[in-house]
Amino acid sequence: MKELAYLPDAIFTGTEWIYDHALITKDGIIKSIIPSEEVKDNYDLKVLKNAFIAPAFIDIQIYGAHGKLLAVYPDAAALQALNDYCVAGGATLFQPTVATNELHIFHQCIDAVRAYWRGGGKGVFGLHLEGPWLNPIKKGAHLESCIHPPRMEEVKELLQYGKDVIKTITLAPEVCSKEVIAYIQSEGIIVSAGHSNATYQQAIEAFDAGIPTVTHLYNAMSPLQHRAPGLVGAAFNHASVKSSIIPDGHHVDYAAIKIAKKMMGDRLFAITDAVPETDIGPYQHHLEGDKYVSNGILSGSALTMHKAFYNLVKCVNIKVEEALRMCSLYPAQVLKCDDRYGKIAPGYAAQLVILNNELELLGVIAE
């Protein structure tokens, strides 16, 4: 098989722009970046006119697509539909997410991921469990009847069942013992603080103890107030903690995203938090304009990762390069896979987005 040579107007590697160069790939891996004049007949040439390429997007939190909420349709077909939705929006890697639910639903979703992988399914990094170990005061649209503090035995049983599938767990640190959080992390799972009413001090202590990230900044957490800085204030002030944010203009006002970006810099990254239309099960999401509500409560977005990127540039005035990193490199860093994803460099996965100068998504490369 010939090596592929992609020849765009420009390449954004994740750190810099390169012009008049071709990107060489083979068997799904980036081999090199070479000057355009060095492209020979032994390459399978793909000329991309009026376009630039950048690392493909990564979505850490998305619940379903095309009418199939994973918690309602826990099967490989639902994950394939989710992959199709993500790729159409520029994301080639994603974490299907399951909100607070009964234990057997979590088990079914774990089984679905395993079945999807066995069938050669692509795109799924692993499973994100958002709950059930949350603070009911900040439940948002989650099922309060299933929210509870974790018992160590329960945690061990769930993590054993979901071994190598569960990659991220969102929990409220103030309702979980330090021993439980340490155990989850010892299993190689990313712990994210969310749906939390933690005080500023509780949050800082949790971050100091190793919690590396926060789930959908501002939403469902103790807010920043001048006498009670809360989880938001702790995320702003802690030097190492990262946070996701939903840039749809509904979950968070664009001005608030701008403030968060000034405070957190490269510690802030984008997610879609997207849900599908569904009227089955406890989470019945209904589209209202360009957002979803459940039982009258804002429940999820209608974003794709490309739309999230576009909003960051056009509505928050973040530079194109930084918005691209917020949708690719920074999520890869959170998932600890930035040695394979989020950059264009030799040895990285050949997973790329093709965009034009108007920032429209022209195509996706996912070899």
N, C-alpha and C positions, 0 to 999 in steps of 0.2 A: 504493500500500500504506500502510495506517495505521501510525503509530508504535505500538509496544507499550508498555504501562505495567504493570510488575510492582509489586504492592502487598503486600509482606510485613509482618510485625510489626516487623522491623528489617533494616537493611542494614549489613554490615561491609565497609567500603571497602578494607580492607587497612591502614588507619591509625586509623580511628575508627568508632564505632557511630553510626548515624543512625536516628532513630525518626520514625514518622508521615510518611514520605516514600515516593514512588514512583520507580522506576527506569525511565527512558524509553530505549528502544532502537529502532533502525531499521537494516535491512540488515546485521545482525550487529555493529553498533557501538553503544556506549553514547553516547547523546545528552546526557542530563542527569539530575539527581536533583532532583525538585521536591516541594514539600509536597503531602501527600495531597489537600488540599482544592482543589488546582489541577488535578487530573485531570478532564478533560472528556470529553464523548461522542465527540470526534474521535480518542480513543485506543482501541486494542484492549486492554481491561483484563484482566489476569490477577491475581486476588486469591489470595494465598498465606497461608492462615490457619494460625496456630500454627506459624509458620516464619520463619526468617531466611535471607537470601541472602549469599553471600560469593564472592570470586573462586574460579573453578574451580582444581582442583589441577593440578600439573605433575610428571610423573615422568621424571627424567633417565636412569634406568637400569632397563630391563625387557627380558627376553629373548624372550618369547613368551607365548602364551595359548591356551586351548581346545585343548590337545594339539598345537599347532603352534609348535615352537621355530624362530625365524627362520633359524638356521644350517642347519636340516634342511629347512625349507620356505621357501626364499628367493623368495617370490612375493607378489603383491599380495593374494592371499586371506589369507595368514598375517598380513599387516599390517592387513587389515580386521578379522580376528579379534582382533588385539591392540588395535586401536582400540575395538572393542566392549567388551572387558574393561576397558580403562582408563576409558572413559566410564561404565560401570556402577559403577566405583569412584570416580567424581568427577573423574577427570583427563581433560581435553580436549586436552592437549598432552603429548607424550611423545617420548622418544628410544629407539627400538628398539636393543638392544645386542647385539653379537656378541662372544663370548669368543674367546680365542686360538684361531686356526684356520689352515688352509692358505690361501694367497693366493687361490685360485680361489673359495673360500667367501666371502671378503670381497667379491670382485668380483660374485658372484651376489647378495649382499645389497644392494650398491650399486645394481645393476640393478633389484632388486625395489622399492627406494624410488622410483627414477625412474619405474618403471611405475605404481606406486601414485599418485604425484603426477599423472602424465599422465592417469590415469583419474578425477581429481577427488577422490582419497582425502584424508581429513581427519585431523588430529591429529598427524601425524608432523612433528616439528620438524627432524629430521635423524638421522643415524646416529651411534651411540656405539661406537667400537671399543675394547674392553677387552683390550689386548694387540695383537700378540705380544711387544712390547718390554718385558718384565717381568723381575723377578728370580726365577729358578727356586726360590730358597730360600723365597720367599713366594708360590708358585704357587697355593696353595689347591686348588681343583678344576680348574684350568686344565691344558691338555695340555702337559706339559713338553717333548715332542718338537718342538713348534712354537715354543717360547719361545726368543728369541735377541736379542742386541743389534742395533740397526738400522744398516744401511749407508745413507749419504746417497742413493745411487742408488735403493735400494729404497724409501726414504721418498718421494722425489720421484715415482717411478712410481705408488705407491699413492695419493698425494694428488692426482695428476693424474687418475687414473681416477675417484677419488671426489670430484672438485671439486664444490662446492656441495651435496654430500650428506653427507660426513663433517663432523660439527660438533664432536665431542669425541673425544679419544683419551686413554685411561688408559695410563700408562707408568711404569716405575720410573726416576726421574731419575738414579740412580747407575749405570745400565747404558747410558745414552744420552749422547752428547756434547752439550756446550752448543750446538754448531753445529746439530745435528739438532733439538734442542728449539726453538731460535730460528727455524729454518726452518718447523717445523710452526706455530708461533705466527704467523709472517709470512703464512701462508696463511689466517689468520683462524679457525683451529681452536683450541678450548679444550683446553689440556693439563691433565690431572688426574693427580696423583701417587698411585699405588696399586700393590698387589702388589709392594711395595718393602721392601728391607732397608736403606734409607738410614740413615746415622748422623744424629744430630741436626744436626751441622754441615752435612752434605751436603744435608739437607732444607731448612735455613734458607737456604743458598746458592741452592738451586733456587727457593725462594719469592722471594727477593730478585731473582732473575733474571726473574721474571714468571710462574711457575706459580701460577695463582690459586686452585686448589682441590685437594681430596683425595678419593679414591674410597673409600667405605664405611669410615669411621673405625673403627679398632681391628682390623678384619678384614684379614688378609693384609698386615701391615706390621710394621716394627720397633716393639716396644711401648715404653711409658713405664716405664723402670726408673730407680732413683735414681742410678746411675752411668752410665747410657746412656739418655738421654731419648727417643732414636729419632724416628721420623716422627710418632708420636702427640704427643710432647712439643713438637716443632717446630710442629705444627698448633695446639696449645694456645697457644704463646707468640708466634707470628707475628701481627702486628696486622691483617693484611689477608686472609690466606688463609681460604677457606671450606672446609667439608667436608660431604659427604653422610654419612648414617648410616641403618642399617636397623633400624627400631623394631618388631621382631617378638618380642623377648624370647628369641630363640635365637641370632641372630648377635651380639647385644650384650645383656648384662644391663641391665635398666632402671636399676639404680643407676649403671652406667657411663655411660648416656646422660645421667643427671642431672648427673654430674660434668662431662661434656663440655659440657653446656649452660651450666653455671656458668662454665666456662673460656672458652667461645667466644661465648656470647650469640647475636647475630644472624648469626654466621658459620656456624652449624650448620643444616643442612636435611635433609629426609627424602627417601628413595627407597624403592621397593619391593624392587628386586633380584629381582623375581618371575620364576619359570620355570614352564613347564607340565610335566605328566607326559609323559615320552617314553622309549621304549626303542629309538630309532633313532639311529645315529651315535655319535661319541665321548663326547658329553655326554648320558648317560642319567639323567634326573632322576626320582626316585621319591618319592612323597609319604609321609612318616612323620609322622602327626599333623597339625600345621599348619606343617610345614617340608619342604623337599626335600633329599635326599641323592643323591650320585653316587659310585658305587664306595666307599660307606661314609663319604664326606666331605660335610659340610654344604655344599650347593651353591647354594641359592637359597631365597627366601621364598615363602610363599603369600599375601602381603599384597596388598591394593589400597591406593591412596593414602588412601581414606577410613579404612580400618582402621589405617593408619599414623598418621593424624591422631588417631583415637580413642585409640590406645595412648599417644600422647604426652600426651594430656590425662588419661586414666584411670590409666595405669600409671607415668607419669613426673611427673605433677602439674604439667605445663606449662599455663599459662593458655590458654584457648580462643583468644584473639586471636593469641597468639604461635605456637601450634600451627598455626593457619591460615596464618600467614606462612611457617612452616617448610615448608609443603606447597604454597605458591603463589608468594608474592612473592620469597622467597629463591632458589628454583630459577630464577625468571624473571631475577633479577639475575645468576645464574651464566651463564645462556644469553644474557645481554645483550639480552633482549627485554622488559625491565620497562617499556618505554615503550608496550607494547601488551597485556601480560599481567600478572596478579598483583595488579591493583588494580581497583577500581570507580571510574571517573572518565570524564568526557567524552573520546571519542576512543579508548578502550580497547575491546578485543574483548568482545562480549557473551557471555562464557563464564563461567558461574556455577554454584555448587552451592546447593541448597536443603536446609537442615537444620532439625531441630526442637530443642527445648530439651534433649532427651535425646541430642543430637548424632547422631541417626540420619539417614542420607542419604535424603531424600524424592524427590529428582530432580536432574537436571542440565539446565542451559540452555546450548545450544551452537548459537547461531544461525549 
